[in-house]
């Protein structure tokens, strides 16, 4: 009888140790998963969870309230609040912080299924080339200020912006000059109707 209790105690201790080891392994696996999450992935998960807007504080000390609709490799696109009919492209590198509710933070940490969408592999240059092809008038916010115009061309690490008045069509007589802008200086590209 004493031996039975001893073996029961040993078995109970062994079960407890196994459960503790499994719990520790699960905690470490979760830490590793979270350690691989990027900011773009977190914002995408937050958006998928509630479909709402997010407020992005930018490195130029401004902010943008955005209803994300596309997540590229290094950029986020969407509709800025208060500007229906406009599109906005924000380089992930220009995001200083994301204002989020507790629910959004938790949604951003939830495990996501791996996506293989092509848009998630498209870089900022491709998104900007699309705006240039459409001849969309843009408001280009950079670390150095604000410029209005049309994207003429997009190179590997910069774009050429033909400067003209907001809302004016891109016509040579309307162009006041040109600006070559490195991607690293861009904080927001706000596209208006095509001209």
C-alpha positions in Angstrom: 0.0 0.0 0.0 2.8 2.4 0.8 4.5 1.5 -2.5 1.3 2.3 -4.3 1.2 5.8 -2.8 4.9 6.4 -3.7 4.3 5.3 -7.3 1.2 7.5 -7.5 3.1 10.5 -6.1 5.9 9.9 -8.6 3.5 9.6 -11.5 1.7 12.7 -10.4 5.0 14.6 -10.2 6.0 13.3 -13.6 2.7 14.4 -15.1 3.1 17.9 -13.4 6.7 18.2 -14.9 5.4 17.2 -18.4 2.7 19.8 -18.2 5.1 22.5 -16.9 7.5 21.6 -19.7 4.8 21.8 -22.3 3.6 25.2 -20.9 7.1 26.6 -21.0 7.6 25.4 -24.6 4.3 27.0 -25.6 5.3 30.3 -23.9 8.7 30.3 -25.7 7.1 29.4 -29.0 4.7 32.4 -28.6 7.6 34.7 -27.7 9.4 33.6 -30.9 6.3 34.1 -33.0 5.8 37.6 -31.7 9.5 38.3 -32.1 9.1 37.7 -35.9 6.1 40.1 -36.3 6.8 43.3 -38.2 4.9 46.6 -37.8 3.3 46.2 -41.2 2.0 42.8 -40.2 0.6 44.1 -36.9 -1.2 46.9 -38.7 -2.6 44.5 -41.3 -3.9 42.2 -38.5 -5.5 45.1 -36.7 -7.2 46.2 -39.8 -8.5 42.7 -40.7 -9.9 42.3 -37.2 -12.1 45.4 -37.2 -11.8 47.0 -40.7 -11.4 50.3 -39.1 -9.1 53.2 -39.4 -5.7 53.5 -37.7 -3.9 56.7 -36.7 -0.3 56.7 -37.8 2.1 59.1 -36.2 4.8 59.9 -38.7 8.5 60.7 -38.4 7.9 64.3 -39.5 5.8 64.9 -36.3 2.5 64.8 -38.3 -0.1 62.1 -38.3 -2.6 60.5 -40.7 -5.8 58.7 -40.0 -6.0 56.0 -42.6 -8.4 53.2 -43.5 -5.9 50.7 -44.9 -6.8 48.8 -48.0 -3.5 47.5 -49.2 -0.3 46.3 -47.6 2.8 46.2 -49.8 6.2 44.9 -48.8 7.3 48.3 -47.3 4.2 50.5 -47.6 0.6 50.8 -46.5 -2.1 52.2 -48.8 -5.6 53.2 -48.1 -8.2 55.9 -47.9 -7.4 58.9 -45.6 -10.3 59.9 -43.3 -12.0 63.0 -44.3 -10.8 62.8 -47.9 -13.1 60.4 -49.8 -12.0 59.7 -53.3 -8.3 60.1 -52.4 -5.7 57.4 -51.9 -2.8 57.5 -49.5 0.5 55.7 -49.6 2.6 55.6 -46.4 6.1 54.1 -46.4 6.4 51.8 -43.3 9.8 53.5 -42.6 7.9 56.8 -42.1 5.7 55.5 -39.3 6.9 56.7 -35.9 4.1 55.1 -33.9 0.6 53.7 -34.2 -2.2 54.8 -31.9 -4.2 51.8 -31.0 -7.0 50.6 -28.7 -6.5 47.6 -26.4 -8.6 45.6 -28.8 -6.5 46.6 -31.8 -3.3 45.7 -29.9 -4.6 42.3 -29.1 -5.9 41.8 -32.7 -2.4 42.8 -34.0 -0.9 40.0 -31.9 -3.3 37.3 -33.0 -1.8 34.5 -35.1 -2.4 35.1 -38.8 -2.5 32.7 -41.7 0.4 33.1 -44.0 -0.6 35.1 -47.0 0.9 34.7 -50.4 -0.8 37.7 -52.1 1.3 39.3 -54.8 0.6 42.8 -53.4 2.5 41.9 -50.2 5.6 41.5 -52.2 5.3 44.8 -54.1 7.6 47.5 -53.0 7.0 51.3 -52.6 8.5 52.0 -56.0 5.9 49.9 -57.8 3.0 51.7 -55.9 4.5 55.1 -56.8 4.9 54.1 -60.5 1.2 53.2 -60.6 0.4 56.7 -59.4 2.7 58.1 -62.1 1.1 56.0 -64.8 -2.3 57.3 -63.9 -1.1 60.9 -63.9 -2.7 61.4 -60.5 -2.1 64.7 -58.9 -0.3 64.2 -55.6 0.4 66.0 -52.4 3.9 64.8 -51.4 4.8 65.2 -47.8 8.4 64.8 -46.9 10.7 65.3 -43.9 11.4 68.7 -45.6 7.9 69.9 -46.3 5.0 69.7 -48.7 4.9 69.7 -52.5 2.1 69.4 -55.0 2.5 68.0 -58.5 2.5 64.9 -60.6 5.0 62.0 -60.4 6.8 62.0 -63.8 9.0 58.9 -63.1 10.1 56.6 -60.4 13.7 55.3 -60.2 15.3 52.7 -57.8 15.4 55.0 -54.8 13.8 58.3 -55.7 11.0 59.9 -57.8 10.8 62.9 -60.1 7.9 65.2 -59.2 6.7 67.9 -61.6 5.6 70.8 -59.4 2.3 72.5 -60.2 -0.6 74.0 -58.3 -2.9 71.5 -56.5 -5.8 70.4 -58.7 -4.2 71.7 -61.9 -3.6 69.2 -64.7 0.0 68.2 -65.5 0.7 70.5 -68.5 4.2 71.7 -69.3 3.0 75.3 -69.1 1.7 74.7 -65.6 4.9 73.1 -64.3 6.9 75.5 -62.0 9.8 73.1 -61.6 10.9 69.6 -60.8 12.0 68.0 -57.6 13.9 64.7 -57.3 12.9 63.2 -53.9 14.6 60.2 -52.3 12.1 57.6 -50.9 13.8 57.9 -47.5 12.5 61.4 -47.2 8.9 60.6 -48.1 6.3 60.4 -45.3 3.0 60.4 -47.2 1.9 60.5 -50.8 -1.7 61.6 -51.0 -3.2 61.1 -54.5 -6.2 63.0 -55.8 -8.2 62.5 -59.0 -6.3 61.8 -62.2 -5.6 64.8 -64.4 
